[in-house]
Amino acid sequence: MSKASGVITDSKSFTGKFGPMWNMTVNGTRYGTGKASGGNVGDFVEFDVEQKGEFFNAKNIVNKGPPRTEVSAPASNAPRPKADMSKEDWARKDDTVTFLSSRNAANTLLIAALNKDLIPAPGKTKNWIDVLEAMSDELTLRFFNSSKNLGAKTSKLAAQPVDEGDFKDDEIAF
């Protein structure tokens, strides 16, 4: 007896001289399975093959069910899509990300300082939001310039004039 395995591509019942019988097609060959079905179309099966004349019978059928479809992760060396951005666009994007990060750091520091009473609260003045916004702007620009001039002391940078450029109309989202 030889062994065979594969996916069932056809499974039919028929009435033979011994009553209802089944056969299945695996790898293009039809195998008789006797009175029991070998499985459903799409099932992966392993079995012993017994040949009787020109007919093949499947014995000791082990039905493994539908074959698993394994999804693999893309290869690490897969080509990456190219960006349609110029070097200037990337530089502008980098500046925007740096500025937003600086704004976040400035607001975090400002909130922490206010919560710990390290700086005086603006009080209940009419323009208290303007005072907080000015403090945030000053810290944001110091942090932004500091990140652009790595290694320089922020006290020296604070004395330099600042070109706010695209960020001039930036608002604090309170």
N, C-alpha and C positions, 0 to 999 in steps of 0.2 A: 504494500500500500504506500502510495506517495502522499505528500502533504500539499495543500493549496491554501491560499488566502487571498482576500480581495474584497472589493465592495460589490454588494448585490446590485446588479443593474436591472434585473427583471425577476419577478417572483409570481408564479401562477399556480392555481389549483386546477385539477382536472379529475374526471372520474375514469378510473382504470378498471381492469378486470378484478382487482382486489378492493374496489371502493375508492373513496376520495384520496387523491395523492397530490404531492407537491413537487415542484421543481424550481430551481433558481438558476440565474445566469450570473457567473462571476468570471471576470476577465475574458468575456466573449465565449465561454464554454457553458453549456447547459448541464446541470447536475440534478439528478433525482434525489429528493430528500425524504421520500417515503410518505408516511401519513402525517408528518408534522412539517410545518413551514420552516425553512432555514432562517427566515428573518424577513425584514421589510426592505424594500428598495432603499438603498443608501446606507444600509448597515454594513459594517466591516465584519467579516467572518473568517475563521480559520477552521479547517476540517481535513479529514483523511479522505483520499480519493480511492474508490474501488471501481475498476473497470470491468464491465460484463459485456463482452462482445463490443458493439459500437457505442454502448451507453456508458455514461459515467454516473456513479452514485456518490453522494457526500455522506460520510459517516462521522460520528463524534464531532458534530458541529459546535463550535464555540462562537457565539454571537457577541461581538464586542460593542454593538450599538453603532450609532452614527459616528463616522470618523471625526476626530477633533480637528478644528481649524485653529491652528496656532498663529497668533499675530506676533510678528517680531518687531522689535524697535528698529527704526531706520539706522543704517550703518553710520558710524561716527564720521566716516569720511564721505558721507553723502554731500553732494554739492548744495551749497546754501544759496537761497535766492539773493540776487544782487539788488542793492538799494539804488533807486534812481536819484539819490541825493548827491549834490556836489560837495566838495570839501567845505565850501562856504556855508552850505546848508547844515552840514554836520557841526561846524563850529558854532553856528547860531543856535542849533539845538542844544549843544553842550553848554553854551552860556545860559540858555533858558533853564536847563535842569540844575545847573550850579546856582543860579539866582533863586529858584524855587526852594532848593535845599537850604540856601542861606536864609531865606525868609522863614522857613520852618524852624531852623535853629534859633533865629532871632526871637521869634514869637515864643518858643519854648523857654528860652532864657528869660525873657521879659515876664512871662507868667510865673516862673519859679521865683524870680526876684521879688515880684509883687506879693506872692504868697508868703514869703519869708520876711517881708518888710525890709528888704535890703535896699529898696528904693522907695521914696515916698509915693503914695497913691495920689493920683491927680485930684482927688477930692470930688465934690459935687459941683464942679464948675460946668458952665455951659459947654465948654469945648473939651471935655475930658477925653472924648474919643480922638480928637485931633492931637492931643498930647501923647496918647498911647501910640497913635499911628506914626507920629514923628519919631518917637523913641524906636519903634520897630523899623522904620525906614533907615535910621542911622545905624542900628545894629546890622540890619540886612546888608547894607552897602559895605560896612566894615568887613563882614564875613565874606561877602562876594569878592571884594578886592583882595582880601587875605588869601582866598583860594586861588586867585589868579596870579598872585605874587608869592608863591610858596617860599618860605624861608625868611621873608621880611617880617619885621615886628609890626603888629597891628597898630601900635601907638604912632609909628612913622606913617603908616598908611592912612590913618585917620586925618592927618594933617594935609594929605594930598587932595586936590580938587577931584571930584567924582563926576564922571559923565554917566548919567543914568540911562541914556540911550532909550532902548525899547521899553525899559521898565519904569519910565517917568510917571506914568499914570497908574501904576500898580496900587491896588487897594488891599487893605487887610480884611479878611472875611471873618468878622466876629459874629 
